[in-house]
């Protein structure tokens, strides 16, 4: 019997538990010639802000030991251009589409959410309260329980779409912040976003990034991500989407074992555009070998 890989994230049903992360897969069309997009459980779009952002000046990406630092700074076309230029194309992508939103105030988050509600092509929202390389907004909200609650609650009032809240690992204890997001109306928690880090060029004696610091992603952060996902899964009652350093199907299984309902693939897409599809196939084969029928049987 073929295993059933479908999972539920609140009222959102995914054909399988493998998503691709915001900022690592563009708006989906960019990968259409490389992989069969219909194979993916879902695509989380590049982050959207109310106004267009140029982001940080280069250099803003640098490779590190077992990972990479980025300080893109949420460069994006803004809500207005997104609605005109990208939204009409999303209905042609044969999988679940999740829009990632970020703002400098709770009101901005709510405004974006309201504009995206009931738009054909958008199935859910991911609220980014955790961007580590912008001067205002995400990082501040994601480090404070009350601010996290306020942002999520205002977005919850602005939309009926399923809400996923993406959390920052750059905190002392992530569990209370996850609970604040749930209390505010989150249907699911996604973690972790990147860890704050930096790199130096010893020849120029200067930071490698113009922003000095950036978000660390890739295999180096997986142990931290796995521990935090386990901690949050033990305490919250909503589904958890695990991410951070997942490069292979074996990596993804570790997150599913500790309680994640789904996984999200980020930096791996830059190394191997087929990573998401290969991970889906690996999970399916693992379940078939063990005669597992449903995704929930993986959890230890």
C-alpha positions as CSV (number, residue, x, y, z in Angstrom):
1,X,0.0,0.0,0.0
2,X,1.2,3.5,-0.9
3,X,1.6,5.7,2.2
4,X,-0.6,8.7,2.5
5,X,1.8,11.7,2.8
6,X,-1.0,14.4,3.2
7,X,-1.0,16.5,6.3
8,X,-3.2,19.2,7.8
9,X,-2.0,22.6,8.9
10,X,-5.1,24.0,10.6
11,X,-7.7,24.0,7.8
12,X,-5.0,23.9,5.2
13,X,-4.4,20.5,3.7
14,X,-1.1,19.8,2.0
15,X,-0.6,16.9,-0.4
16,X,2.7,16.1,1.4
17,X,4.7,17.6,4.3
18,X,7.4,19.3,2.3
19,X,7.3,23.0,1.8
20,X,10.0,25.3,0.3
21,X,11.0,28.3,2.3
22,X,10.4,32.0,1.8
23,X,13.3,33.8,0.2
24,X,14.8,30.6,-1.1
25,X,12.3,29.8,-4.0
26,X,11.3,33.2,-5.4
27,X,7.7,33.3,-6.5
28,X,7.7,29.7,-7.7
29,X,7.9,30.3,-11.4
30,X,11.7,30.6,-11.2
31,X,12.0,26.9,-10.5
32,X,9.3,25.7,-12.9
33,X,11.9,24.6,-15.6
34,X,14.0,22.7,-13.1
35,X,11.4,20.6,-11.1
36,X,7.8,19.6,-11.3
37,X,6.2,22.1,-8.9
38,X,3.1,19.9,-8.5
39,X,5.2,17.5,-6.5
40,X,5.8,19.9,-3.7
41,X,3.5,20.2,-0.6
42,X,3.6,23.9,-1.0
43,X,5.6,27.0,-1.9
44,X,6.1,29.9,0.6
45,X,6.7,33.0,-1.5
46,X,9.4,35.6,-1.2
47,X,8.5,38.0,1.6
48,X,6.1,40.9,0.9
49,X,6.2,44.3,2.6
50,X,3.7,47.1,2.3
51,X,6.1,49.3,0.3
52,X,8.9,48.3,-2.1
53,X,12.2,47.7,-0.4
54,X,15.7,47.9,-2.0
55,X,17.2,45.8,0.8
56,X,20.7,46.1,2.1
57,X,23.7,47.1,-0.2
58,X,26.0,44.3,-1.4
59,X,27.9,42.3,-0.4
60,X,25.0,40.7,1.3
61,X,25.6,36.9,1.0
62,X,28.7,35.0,2.2
63,X,29.4,31.3,2.4
64,X,30.5,30.1,5.9
65,X,31.5,26.8,7.4
66,X,28.5,24.4,6.7
67,X,26.2,27.3,5.8
68,X,25.8,30.8,4.6
69,X,25.1,34.2,5.9
70,X,22.6,36.5,4.2
71,X,21.7,40.1,4.8
72,X,19.3,40.7,1.9
73,X,17.2,43.0,4.0
74,X,13.8,41.9,2.7
75,X,14.3,43.3,-0.8
76,X,11.0,43.0,-2.6
77,X,8.7,44.8,-5.0
78,X,6.1,45.7,-2.4
79,X,2.4,44.8,-2.1
80,X,1.1,46.9,-5.0
81,X,3.5,45.5,-7.6
82,X,3.1,42.0,-6.2
83,X,-0.7,42.2,-6.7
84,X,-0.3,43.4,-10.3
85,X,2.7,41.5,-11.5
86,X,3.0,38.2,-9.5
87,X,-0.5,37.4,-8.1
88,X,-2.1,36.7,-11.5
89,X,0.6,34.0,-12.2
90,X,0.2,32.1,-9.0
91,X,-3.1,30.3,-10.0
92,X,-1.1,28.5,-12.6
93,X,1.2,26.9,-10.1
94,X,-0.2,23.4,-9.2
95,X,0.4,23.4,-5.5
96,X,-0.4,25.2,-2.3
97,X,0.8,28.8,-2.2
98,X,1.6,30.6,1.0
99,X,2.4,34.3,1.1
100,X,5.0,35.5,3.5
101,X,4.4,39.0,5.0
102,X,6.4,41.4,7.1
103,X,5.8,44.9,8.4
104,X,7.2,47.6,10.6
105,X,4.0,47.9,12.7
106,X,1.2,45.5,13.5
107,X,-1.0,47.7,11.4
108,X,1.2,47.1,8.3
109,X,1.0,43.4,8.8
110,X,-2.8,43.6,9.1
111,X,-3.1,45.8,6.0
112,X,-1.1,43.3,3.9
113,X,-3.1,40.4,5.2
114,X,-6.4,42.1,4.4
115,X,-5.3,42.9,0.9
116,X,-4.2,39.3,0.3
117,X,-7.4,37.7,1.7
118,X,-9.8,36.1,-0.7
119,X,-7.3,36.6,-3.6
120,X,-7.2,33.7,-6.0
121,X,-3.8,32.0,-5.8
122,X,-3.2,32.6,-2.1
123,X,-4.0,29.7,0.2
124,X,-2.4,30.8,3.5
125,X,-0.2,33.4,5.1
126,X,3.1,33.1,6.9
127,X,3.8,36.0,9.2
128,X,7.5,36.8,9.4
129,X,8.1,38.2,12.9
130,X,11.7,37.1,12.8
131,X,13.9,38.7,10.2
132,X,17.3,39.3,11.7
133,X,18.7,41.7,9.2
134,X,16.3,44.6,8.9
135,X,16.5,47.8,11.1
136,X,12.8,47.8,12.0
137,X,10.0,45.3,12.4
138,X,10.4,41.6,12.3
139,X,13.3,41.0,14.7
140,X,11.8,43.2,17.4
141,X,8.4,41.6,17.2
142,X,9.8,38.0,17.3
143,X,11.8,38.6,20.4
144,X,8.9,39.8,22.6
145,X,5.8,37.8,23.7
146,X,3.4,40.8,23.8
147,X,4.5,42.2,20.5
148,X,4.3,38.8,18.9
149,X,0.8,38.4,20.3
150,X,-0.2,41.9,19.1
151,X,1.0,41.3,15.5
152,X,-0.6,37.9,15.2
153,X,-3.9,39.1,16.8
154,X,-4.2,42.0,14.4
155,X,-3.5,39.8,11.4
156,X,-6.0,37.2,12.7
157,X,-8.7,39.9,12.8
158,X,-7.9,41.0,9.3
159,X,-8.1,37.6,7.5
160,X,-9.7,34.2,7.6
161,X,-6.8,32.6,5.8
162,X,-4.8,30.0,7.7
163,X,-2.0,31.8,9.6
164,X,1.5,30.4,10.1
165,X,3.9,32.4,12.4
166,X,7.6,32.1,11.7
167,X,9.7,32.5,14.8
168,X,13.2,33.7,15.5
169,X,15.8,31.5,17.3
170,X,17.6,34.6,18.6
171,X,15.8,34.5,21.9
172,X,16.4,33.1,25.4
173,X,13.4,30.8,25.4
174,X,11.3,30.3,22.2
175,X,8.5,28.4,23.9
176,X,6.7,31.4,25.5
177,X,6.9,33.3,22.2
178,X,5.4,30.3,20.3
179,X,2.6,30.2,22.9
180,X,2.0,33.9,22.5
181,X,1.6,33.4,18.7
182,X,-0.9,30.6,19.3
183,X,-2.8,32.8,21.8
184,X,-2.9,35.5,19.2
185,X,-4.6,33.3,16.7
186,X,-1.8,31.3,14.9
187,X,-3.0,28.1,13.2
188,X,0.6,26.8,13.0
189,X,4.2,27.7,14.1
190,X,7.1,27.7,11.8
191,X,10.7,27.5,13.2
192,X,13.4,28.3,13.0
193,X,14.4,31.4,11.0
194,X,18.1,32.2,10.7
195,X,20.5,32.6,13.6
196,X,22.2,36.0,13.8
197,X,25.9,35.8,12.9
198,X,28.8,37.5,11.2
199,X,32.0,36.8,9.2
200,X,35.2,38.7,8.7
201,X,37.7,39.0,5.9
202,X,41.1,38.8,7.5
203,X,42.8,40.4,4.5
204,X,40.7,43.6,4.4
205,X,40.1,43.3,8.2
206,X,36.5,44.2,7.6
207,X,33.2,42.3,7.9
208,X,32.2,40.3,4.8
209,X,28.7,41.7,4.8
210,X,28.0,45.4,4.3
211,X,25.3,45.0,7.0
212,X,28.1,43.5,9.3
213,X,25.7,40.8,10.6
214,X,23.3,38.5,8.8
215,X,21.2,35.4,9.1
216,X,23.0,32.1,9.3
217,X,21.4,29.2,7.6
218,X,22.4,25.7,6.3
219,X,23.5,22.5,7.9
220,X,25.3,24.3,10.7
221,X,22.1,25.4,12.4
222,X,20.2,22.0,12.2
223,X,21.0,20.9,15.8
224,X,19.7,24.2,17.2
225,X,16.6,24.1,15.0
226,X,15.9,20.5,15.9
227,X,16.1,21.2,19.6
228,X,13.8,24.2,19.4
229,X,11.2,22.3,17.2
230,X,11.2,19.6,19.8
231,X,10.7,22.1,22.7
232,X,7.8,23.9,20.9
233,X,6.1,20.7,19.8
234,X,5.9,19.5,23.4
235,X,4.0,22.6,24.5
236,X,1.8,24.0,21.8
237,X,-1.4,22.5,20.5
238,X,-1.1,23.6,16.9
239,X,1.0,22.0,14.1
240,X,4.6,22.9,13.9
241,X,6.6,23.3,10.7
242,X,10.2,22.4,11.2
243,X,13.1,24.0,9.3
244,X,16.7,25.0,9.6
245,X,19.6,23.1,8.0
246,X,17.5,20.5,6.2
247,X,19.5,19.2,3.2
248,X,18.3,15.6,2.9
249,X,15.3,13.4,3.5
250,X,17.2,12.0,6.6
251,X,17.4,15.5,8.0
252,X,13.7,16.0,7.4
253,X,12.8,12.8,9.2
254,X,14.6,14.0,12.4
255,X,12.2,17.0,12.5
256,X,9.2,14.7,11.9
257,X,10.3,12.3,14.6
258,X,10.4,15.1,17.2
259,X,6.8,16.2,16.4
260,X,6.9,18.5,13.4
261,X,3.8,18.1,11.1
262,X,5.7,19.4,8.1
263,X,9.1,20.6,7.1
264,X,10.4,23.5,5.1
265,X,13.5,23.5,2.8
266,X,15.5,26.6,2.5
267,X,19.2,26.9,1.7
268,X,19.2,23.4,0.2
269,X,17.4,24.8,-2.8
270,X,20.4,26.9,-3.7
271,X,22.6,23.8,-3.7
272,X,20.2,21.4,-5.3
273,X,17.0,22.7,-6.9
274,X,15.5,19.2,-6.7
275,X,16.1,18.9,-3.0
276,X,12.4,19.2,-2.1
277,X,11.3,16.5,-4.5
278,X,14.1,14.2,-3.4
279,X,13.1,14.7,0.2
280,X,9.5,13.8,-0.6
281,X,10.6,10.6,-2.3
282,X,12.9,9.8,0.6
283,X,10.1,10.1,3.2
284,X,7.8,8.0,1.0
285,X,10.4,5.2,0.7
286,X,11.1,5.3,4.5
287,X,7.4,4.9,5.2
288,X,7.0,2.1,2.6
289,X,9.9,0.1,4.1
290,X,8.3,0.3,7.5
291,X,4.8,-0.3,6.3
292,X,3.6,3.1,7.6
293,X,0.3,4.3,6.2
294,X,0.0,7.8,7.6
295,X,2.5,10.6,8.3
296,X,1.6,10.7,12.0
297,X,3.2,7.2,12.4
298,X,6.6,8.7,12.0
299,X,6.5,10.7,15.2
300,X,8.5,8.9,17.9
